[in-house]
Every structure is written in structure tokens, then in C-alpha cells.
Amino acid sequence: MWRIELFGVTTVTTGDGIVSTTDLGGDKPRQIMEILALSAGVPVPKDHLAELLWDGHPPPSYLGTLESYVCVLRRTLGLGRGRGATLRTVMRGYLLDPAEVSVDLLEFRRLLRHSTVGADPRAALARLEEALTLVRAELLVGDAYAAWAVTERETFRRELVEAATLAATHATTLGEDEDAIRLAHRAIAADALSEDAWCLLMGALWRTGRTTEALRAYLALKGHLSTELGVDPSAGTQDLYLRILRSEGVDHRQGAHDACEEVRVLVHLLRQAVASVRGADALGPDHALVRAVADLVA
């Protein structure tokens, strides 16, 4: 079976070894391979393929040009042609045979589909970890500006956030907070506005005794939401933040706290909370805020 990798530099592994991007016969043949790989098992009509390759403006003689590119690709990869080939000709289009080709992105999506919240958490987490391992680099890095590749990267970014957040959720269910922290960070790295991922991170940090880090996470989320969307965290996130502030149920045996640093963070959070309130300037110097924080968390 062939192996096509779309994460990072596109490569094709055949029975004769690895074929790199530069060996696929040029940019257009490589892009044809990538587009067909994205839809392995589903025919891609020639006119649609041309629309993607030439960004909506195919040349008048695109059909002959397209067929010549496919010939170059087949010759480069040592393929036959026709209805029984790995890259087969179908009615008015082309198809990669899924029985003979595996694609890393499609494998990622298959694993994600079989890892829903209702699945067994342990098995689902294992599948999601396997899926995330496939993501070794950015998708389709050789096509930085092609419109179809930009669309695919944005679609995948959302899928990556979903997979990492779901994995963090399963890890939380299993009581594996260190894994939940790692996976939540993976989701946040892909989308800093993912409030669900931030909440998972805050909760896991809190449960492992890292209250200050949990509060900093809330502060970072609030900053991202305010800057990018002009909104505050949801009521549920704010409730979690307040529970962390009051340290309800924290297992202090699992981590030591720097009291001065925690109070400093709390002061900053309190200043932020009252910044938009009329008369906030009357709060006075920081020592007054420290006393207010002490009263809040007492």
C-alpha cells in the first residue's frame, strides 16, 4: 500500500521507496496528487480539479494541460493508467484508490470520528493520541498561498482543536490531569480563543495544586477574548475562576505555592475586574487591594 503524507512536506511512499515533493514532476502534478489525496476514494471531476489548480481561472486549453500533468505524475510514480490503476481515470475525472493508498490526514479524521465523548474514555483517548501523533507539521506547507490549501488548513485547524480538546476531556474523566494539561495546551496553541480548552487547562492546573497557574490561564483567556472578540469569558468560565480564587477543594498536598506570587496575581486580577467600574481609582494603593484579595479568598 502507498502512503501519502500531507503534514509537512508532501511525500509519497511507494513500494520502491519515498518520493519527495521535488520528484513529483513539478508544482501542478504535486498539487493534483495532494487534491486527490484529500478526497481519496471520492472521484474528483476534471473541471473542479482545474478550478482549484488555477484558482478559479483555468486556461482555455486546461483539459489537455491537466491530462498532461496527470501523465507526468503517473510516469514519475511508475503508475499505469485506466480504471484499474491506483490513480485511476473515472467518468470525467480521477480517483485515488483507497484500497491501495493511505493518507495521514484521512487517518487523523478516521480516528477522530471514532473518539466521540460517548465512547469508552480510555480507548477514545488512545485513538486521539494516535491521531495527534500524525500531526508532525503544518498541513500542506508547500502550498502556502493556494486558496484550496488555505481552506484545507483552516478546516484542519478546527479539527485539531476538537481532537486535542476531546482528548483533554477524556484525560480529565480518567483523572489523568497531567495529560489533560498537555492536551489542553495543544488545543490552545491551535486556537487561543478555544474557551473549552482553557477551562480544561484551568481545572487540571487547579486540581494539581497549581492555583496561580490556573489563575494566569484565566487572565490569558480573558485577554485573548477581549482583544480578538471584545467579549468576556462565559458565565461558566467565570464561575470556575471564582471557585479557584476561593480555593474550594484544592489539594494543597500536590504542590507548593508561592504566597507572594499568588497574591500578586490576585491583585492584578482584582484590578482588572474593577477597572471599568466608576470610582475604581479610589481603591488606593496595592496594599489596599492585597487586603481586599485576602478578604475574598479567606
Sequence and secondary structure as in RCSB ss.txt:
>XXXX:A:sequence
MWRIELFGVTTVTTGDGIVSTTDLGGDKPRQIMEILALSAGVPVPKDHLAELLWDGHPPPSYLGTLESYVCVLRR
TLGLGRGRGATLRTVMRGYLLDPAEVSVDLLEFRRLLRHSTVGADPRAALARLEEALTLVRAELLVGDAYAAWAV
TERETFRRELVEAATLAATHATTLGEDEDAIRLAHRAIAADALSEDAWCLLMGALWRTGRTTEALRAYLALKGHL
STELGVDPSAGTQDLYLRILRSEGVDHRQGAHDACEEVRVLVHLLRQAVASVRGADALGPDHALVRAVADLVA
>XXXX:A:secstr
 EEEE BSS EEEETTEEE GGGSSSHHHHHHHHHHHHTTTS EEHHHHHHHHTTT   TTHHHHHHHHHHHHHH
HHT   STTSSEEEETTEEEE TTTEEEHHHHHHHHHHT  TTS HHHHHHHHHHHHHH  S BTTT SS HHHH
HHHHHHHHHHHHHHHHHHHHHHHTT HHHHHHHHHHHHHH TT HHHHHHHHHHHHHTT HHHHHHHHHHHHHHH
HHHHS    HHHHHHHHHHHTTTT  GGG    HHHHHHHHHHHHHHHHTTSTTGGGG SHHHHHHHHHHHH 
